[in-house]
Amino acid sequence: MPDLITLHQESFGLCLILVIIIGTGGWLLKQLNLKGIWIVGLAAFFLVFQPMYANFHEGQAYILMFGLLVVAYYGYRQENEILLGIALASMLILKMAGILLWLLIFVQRRWKVLGYSIAFVIGFVLLSLPWMGLESWKIFGQFIFEITSQPWVSVTAYQTHLSFFRHLFTFDAQWNPSPILISPVLGNWLPKITFIIMLG
């Protein structure tokens, strides 16, 4: 019986992923007003995109992030503050993603969007307290501030610019025994410099 339940859960998850891909992908193409060969080319590229198959295999959340990005894009173009705010907040809650988009909204002084986003995040946290408790959020906050000092961020499985430079330049006997060049200074400062460049 547990195997049957697991199979049903996996089938539901796969169907949900396919609905998100087809639904939001089609929605994005419609927003971009692409036609003809462009649609065929983008569909072909999407189908051979290896990270998509990794999402299917590992059950990761990036397909959902793609869907939320499409919703955010629509809300941004249509100046729908509530929809954009909820999409940004959802990405932050589910995956700590889309933070640079918050900065874009801040620079553009779209205060209503930021207000809706912050309100949605606070509402989610408050609603989660009966199940998760305040201690879980404290641990999560502590983890976020300490993650950059963890040696395991240098493994290639973590595909961030921090992990990229740590993998190249930071030695760790267990997690990264053979960097290209052992230089903790580069491993620590290049992620900061590249973030500032991206932010600029």
C-alpha positions as a Markdown table, in Angstrom:
| # | Residue | x | y | z |
|---|---|---|---|---|
| 1 | Met | 0.0 | 0.0 | 0.0 |
| 2 | Pro | 2.8 | 2.6 | 0.8 |
| 3 | Asp | 4.3 | 1.9 | -2.7 |
| 4 | Leu | 0.9 | 2.6 | -4.3 |
| 5 | Ile | 0.5 | 5.8 | -2.3 |
| 6 | Thr | 4.0 | 6.9 | -3.4 |
| 7 | Leu | 3.1 | 6.1 | -7.1 |
| 8 | His | 0.0 | 8.2 | -6.9 |
| 9 | Gln | 1.9 | 11.1 | -5.3 |
| 10 | Glu | 4.6 | 10.9 | -8.0 |
| 11 | Ser | 1.9 | 10.7 | -10.8 |
| 12 | Phe | 0.1 | 13.8 | -9.3 |
| 13 | Gly | 3.4 | 15.7 | -9.1 |
| 14 | Leu | 4.3 | 14.8 | -12.7 |
| 15 | Cys | 0.9 | 15.9 | -13.9 |
| 16 | Leu | 1.2 | 19.2 | -11.9 |
| 17 | Ile | 4.6 | 19.9 | -13.4 |
| 18 | Leu | 3.2 | 19.3 | -17.0 |
| 19 | Val | 0.3 | 21.6 | -16.3 |
| 20 | Ile | 2.6 | 24.3 | -15.1 |
| 21 | Ile | 5.0 | 23.9 | -18.1 |
| 22 | Ile | 2.2 | 23.8 | -20.7 |
| 23 | Gly | 0.0 | 26.4 | -19.1 |
| 24 | Thr | 2.6 | 29.0 | -18.2 |
| 25 | Gly | 4.8 | 28.3 | -21.2 |
| 26 | Gly | 1.9 | 28.9 | -23.5 |
| 27 | Trp | 0.9 | 32.0 | -21.6 |
| 28 | Leu | 4.4 | 33.3 | -21.9 |
| 29 | Leu | 4.5 | 32.7 | -25.7 |
| 30 | Lys | 1.2 | 34.6 | -26.0 |
| 31 | Gln | 2.6 | 37.5 | -24.0 |
| 32 | Leu | 5.7 | 37.7 | -26.2 |
| 33 | Asn | 3.5 | 37.5 | -29.3 |
| 34 | Leu | 5.8 | 34.9 | -30.9 |
| 35 | Lys | 4.7 | 33.1 | -34.0 |
| 36 | Gly | 5.8 | 30.5 | -36.5 |
| 37 | Ile | 9.4 | 29.2 | -36.3 |
| 38 | Trp | 10.0 | 31.0 | -33.0 |
| 39 | Ile | 7.5 | 28.9 | -31.2 |
| 40 | Val | 8.9 | 25.7 | -32.7 |
| 41 | Gly | 12.5 | 26.7 | -31.8 |
| 42 | Leu | 11.7 | 27.6 | -28.2 |
| 43 | Ala | 9.6 | 24.5 | -27.7 |
| 44 | Ala | 12.5 | 22.4 | -29.1 |
| 45 | Phe | 15.0 | 24.1 | -26.9 |
| 46 | Phe | 12.8 | 23.7 | -23.8 |
| 47 | Leu | 12.4 | 19.9 | -24.5 |
| 48 | Val | 16.1 | 19.3 | -24.8 |
| 49 | Phe | 17.0 | 21.5 | -21.8 |
| 50 | Gln | 18.8 | 19.1 | -19.4 |
| 51 | Pro | 18.0 | 21.0 | -16.2 |
| 52 | Met | 14.3 | 20.5 | -16.9 |
| 53 | Tyr | 14.8 | 16.7 | -16.9 |
| 54 | Ala | 16.7 | 17.1 | -13.6 |
| 55 | Asn | 13.7 | 18.8 | -12.2 |
| 56 | Phe | 11.5 | 15.9 | -13.3 |
| 57 | His | 13.9 | 13.3 | -11.9 |
| 58 | Glu | 14.7 | 15.0 | -8.6 |
| 59 | Gly | 11.3 | 16.7 | -7.9 |
| 60 | Gln | 12.8 | 20.1 | -7.6 |
| 61 | Ala | 10.8 | 23.4 | -7.5 |
| 62 | Tyr | 12.3 | 25.2 | -10.4 |
| 63 | Ile | 9.4 | 24.4 | -12.8 |
| 64 | Leu | 7.1 | 26.1 | -10.2 |
| 65 | Met | 9.5 | 29.0 | -10.1 |
| 66 | Phe | 9.3 | 29.3 | -13.8 |
| 67 | Gly | 5.5 | 29.5 | -13.5 |
| 68 | Leu | 5.7 | 32.2 | -10.8 |
| 69 | Leu | 8.2 | 34.2 | -13.0 |
| 70 | Val | 5.7 | 34.1 | -15.9 |
| 71 | Val | 2.9 | 35.3 | -13.5 |
| 72 | Ala | 5.3 | 38.0 | -12.2 |
| 73 | Tyr | 6.1 | 39.1 | -15.8 |
| 74 | Tyr | 2.4 | 39.3 | -16.6 |
| 75 | Gly | 1.7 | 41.3 | -13.5 |
| 76 | Tyr | 4.7 | 43.6 | -14.2 |
| 77 | Arg | 3.6 | 44.3 | -17.8 |
| 78 | Gln | 0.0 | 44.8 | -17.0 |
| 79 | Glu | 0.8 | 46.9 | -13.8 |
| 80 | Asn | -1.2 | 44.5 | -11.7 |
| 81 | Glu | 0.3 | 45.2 | -8.3 |
| 82 | Ile | -1.5 | 42.5 | -6.4 |
| 83 | Leu | -0.6 | 39.7 | -8.9 |
| 84 | Leu | 3.0 | 40.8 | -9.1 |
| 85 | Gly | 3.3 | 41.2 | -5.3 |
| 86 | Ile | 1.9 | 37.7 | -4.7 |
| 87 | Ala | 4.2 | 36.1 | -7.3 |
| 88 | Leu | 7.3 | 37.8 | -5.9 |
| 89 | Ala | 6.3 | 36.8 | -2.3 |
| 90 | Ser | 5.6 | 33.2 | -3.4 |
| 91 | Met | 9.1 | 32.9 | -5.0 |
| 92 | Leu | 10.7 | 34.2 | -1.8 |
| 93 | Ile | 8.7 | 31.9 | 0.4 |
| 94 | Leu | 9.1 | 28.7 | -1.6 |
| 95 | Lys | 12.7 | 29.0 | -2.7 |
| 96 | Met | 14.3 | 32.3 | -1.6 |
| 97 | Ala | 14.2 | 33.2 | -5.3 |
| 98 | Gly | 13.6 | 36.4 | -7.2 |
| 99 | Ile | 15.3 | 38.7 | -4.7 |
| 100 | Leu | 16.8 | 40.9 | -7.4 |
| 101 | Leu | 13.3 | 41.5 | -8.7 |
| 102 | Trp | 12.4 | 43.0 | -5.3 |
| 103 | Leu | 15.3 | 45.4 | -5.8 |
| 104 | Leu | 14.0 | 46.3 | -9.3 |
| 105 | Ile | 10.6 | 47.1 | -7.8 |
| 106 | Phe | 12.3 | 49.1 | -5.1 |
| 107 | Val | 14.4 | 51.1 | -7.5 |
| 108 | Gln | 11.2 | 51.8 | -9.6 |
| 109 | Arg | 9.4 | 53.0 | -6.4 |
| 110 | Arg | 6.5 | 50.7 | -6.9 |
| 111 | Trp | 5.6 | 50.8 | -3.2 |
| 112 | Lys | 2.2 | 49.1 | -3.6 |
| 113 | Val | 3.9 | 46.0 | -5.1 |
| 114 | Leu | 6.4 | 45.9 | -2.2 |
| 115 | Gly | 3.6 | 46.4 | 0.3 |
| 116 | Tyr | 1.5 | 43.5 | -1.1 |
| 117 | Ser | 4.6 | 41.3 | -1.2 |
| 118 | Ile | 5.6 | 42.0 | 2.4 |
| 119 | Ala | 2.0 | 41.6 | 3.6 |
| 120 | Phe | 1.7 | 38.2 | 1.8 |
| 121 | Val | 5.0 | 37.0 | 3.3 |
| 122 | Ile | 4.0 | 38.1 | 6.8 |
| 123 | Gly | 0.6 | 36.5 | 6.4 |
| 124 | Phe | 2.2 | 33.2 | 5.3 |
| 125 | Val | 4.5 | 33.2 | 8.3 |
| 126 | Leu | 1.7 | 33.9 | 10.7 |
| 127 | Leu | -0.5 | 31.2 | 9.2 |
| 128 | Ser | 2.3 | 28.7 | 9.4 |
| 129 | Leu | 3.0 | 29.3 | 13.1 |
| 130 | Pro | 0.5 | 26.7 | 14.4 |
| 131 | Trp | 2.2 | 24.0 | 12.4 |
| 132 | Met | 5.8 | 25.1 | 12.3 |
| 133 | Gly | 6.2 | 27.2 | 15.4 |
| 134 | Leu | 8.3 | 30.3 | 15.9 |
| 135 | Glu | 11.4 | 28.2 | 16.6 |
| 136 | Ser | 11.5 | 26.9 | 13.1 |
| 137 | Trp | 11.6 | 30.4 | 11.6 |
| 138 | Lys | 14.4 | 31.4 | 14.0 |
| 139 | Ile | 16.4 | 28.4 | 12.9 |
| 140 | Phe | 15.7 | 29.2 | 9.2 |
| 141 | Gly | 16.8 | 32.9 | 9.7 |
| 142 | Gln | 20.0 | 31.7 | 11.4 |
| 143 | Phe | 20.6 | 29.2 | 8.6 |
| 144 | Ile | 20.3 | 32.0 | 5.9 |
| 145 | Phe | 22.9 | 34.1 | 7.6 |
| 146 | Glu | 25.3 | 31.2 | 8.2 |
| 147 | Ile | 25.0 | 29.4 | 4.8 |
| 148 | Thr | 27.8 | 31.4 | 3.1 |
| 149 | Ser | 30.3 | 30.1 | 5.7 |
| 150 | Gln | 29.4 | 26.4 | 5.2 |
| 151 | Pro | 32.1 | 24.3 | 3.4 |
| 152 | Trp | 29.5 | 22.3 | 1.5 |
| 153 | Val | 28.4 | 25.2 | -0.7 |
| 154 | Ser | 31.4 | 24.6 | -2.8 |
| 155 | Val | 30.0 | 21.4 | -4.4 |
| 156 | Thr | 28.7 | 21.6 | -7.9 |
| 157 | Ala | 25.2 | 20.5 | -6.9 |
| 158 | Tyr | 24.6 | 24.0 | -5.6 |
| 159 | Gln | 24.4 | 26.1 | -8.8 |
| 160 | Thr | 24.8 | 29.6 | -7.6 |
| 161 | His | 27.5 | 32.1 | -8.3 |
| 162 | Leu | 28.7 | 31.7 | -4.7 |
| 163 | Ser | 29.1 | 27.9 | -5.2 |
| 164 | Phe | 30.7 | 28.5 | -8.6 |
| 165 | Phe | 33.6 | 30.6 | -7.3 |
| 166 | Arg | 33.9 | 28.5 | -4.1 |
| 167 | His | 34.2 | 25.4 | -6.3 |
| 168 | Leu | 37.0 | 27.0 | -8.4 |
| 169 | Phe | 39.0 | 28.5 | -5.6 |
| 170 | Thr | 38.2 | 27.2 | -2.1 |
| 171 | Phe | 39.8 | 24.0 | -0.8 |
| 172 | Asp | 37.9 | 21.6 | 1.5 |
| 173 | Ala | 39.2 | 18.1 | 2.1 |
| 174 | Gln | 35.7 | 16.6 | 2.2 |
| 175 | Trp | 33.6 | 18.8 | -0.1 |
| 176 | Asn | 36.1 | 20.3 | -2.6 |
| 177 | Pro | 39.4 | 18.5 | -2.6 |
| 178 | Ser | 40.6 | 19.7 | -6.0 |
| 179 | Pro | 39.8 | 23.3 | -6.9 |
| 180 | Ile | 41.5 | 24.8 | -9.9 |
| 181 | Leu | 43.4 | 27.3 | -7.7 |
| 182 | Ile | 43.5 | 27.4 | -4.0 |
| 183 | Ser | 42.7 | 31.0 | -3.2 |
| 184 | Pro | 40.2 | 31.6 | -0.4 |
| 185 | Val | 40.4 | 35.4 | -1.0 |
| 186 | Leu | 39.0 | 34.9 | -4.6 |
| 187 | Gly | 36.5 | 32.3 | -3.4 |
| 188 | Asn | 35.2 | 34.9 | -0.8 |
| 189 | Trp | 35.4 | 38.1 | -2.8 |
| 190 | Leu | 34.5 | 37.2 | -6.4 |
| 191 | Pro | 30.9 | 36.2 | -5.4 |
| 192 | Lys | 30.5 | 39.6 | -3.7 |
| 193 | Ile | 32.0 | 41.5 | -6.7 |
| 194 | Thr | 29.9 | 39.7 | -9.2 |
| 195 | Phe | 26.7 | 40.3 | -7.2 |
| 196 | Ile | 27.5 | 44.0 | -7.1 |
| 197 | Ile | 28.0 | 44.0 | -10.9 |
| 198 | Met | 24.7 | 42.1 | -11.4 |
| 199 | Leu | 23.0 | 44.5 | -9.1 |
| 200 | Gly | 24.4 | 47.5 | -11.0 |
